[in-house]
């Protein structure tokens, strides 16, 4: 059980894109949604909006680059 707690409270968890998708909950602080009620207090609540947008932008850039490269490899020229 202690190993699971250490993995959940690790610093790498803030770089997971799915933890940064709740931007509306961070922008509108009074909005109580299902996502904010389910999140534990220590996981993902200590990052700012700018950090979340940066993580999502990097992930989107990596996905677009991968899709473009894969399309070019399969394109018949």
C-alpha positions in Angstrom: 0.0 0.0 0.0 2.9 2.4 0.8 4.3 1.8 -2.7 1.0 2.8 -4.4 0.8 5.9 -2.3 4.4 6.9 -3.3 3.6 6.4 -7.0 0.4 8.5 -6.8 2.1 11.3 -4.9 5.1 11.4 -7.2 6.1 14.5 -9.1 5.7 12.9 -12.5 2.0 12.6 -12.2 1.5 16.3 -13.0 2.9 15.7 -16.6 0.2 13.2 -17.5 -2.1 14.9 -20.0 -5.3 13.5 -18.6 -4.7 15.3 -15.3 -4.4 18.6 -17.1 -7.7 18.5 -19.0 -9.8 20.1 -16.3 -9.0 23.7 -17.3 -12.5 24.9 -16.7 -12.4 23.8 -13.1 -9.2 25.9 -12.6 -10.5 29.0 -14.5 -13.9 29.0 -12.8 -13.0 28.2 -9.2 -16.6 28.3 -7.9 -17.8 25.7 -10.4 -18.1 22.4 -8.5 -18.0 19.6 -11.1 -17.7 15.9 -10.9 -14.0 16.0 -11.7 -13.1 18.3 -8.8 -15.1 16.3 -6.4 -13.4 13.1 -7.4 -9.8 14.4 -7.4 -7.8 13.9 -4.2 -6.4 17.1 -2.7 -2.7 16.4 -3.4 -2.9 15.1 -7.0 -2.9 17.7 -9.8 -4.2 20.6 -7.7 -0.8 22.2 -7.3 -0.2 23.1 -10.9 -1.2 26.4 -12.6 -3.2 27.1 -15.7 -0.2 28.0 -17.7 1.6 24.8 -16.8 -1.5 22.8 -17.8 -1.8 24.6 -21.1 1.9 24.1 -21.8 1.7 20.3 -21.1 -1.4 20.0 -23.4 0.4 22.0 -26.1 3.4 19.8 -26.0 1.3 16.7 -26.2 -0.7 18.1 -29.1 2.5 19.0 -31.0 3.8 15.5 -30.5 0.6 13.9 -31.7 0.4 16.2 -34.7 4.0 15.5 -35.6 3.5 11.7 -35.2 0.3 11.8 -37.4 2.0 13.9 -40.1 5.0 11.6 -40.2 2.9 8.5 -40.3 0.7 10.0 -43.1 3.8 10.8 -45.2 5.2 7.3 -44.8 2.0 5.8 -46.1 1.4 8.3 -48.8 1.8 6.9 -52.4 3.9 9.3 -54.4 
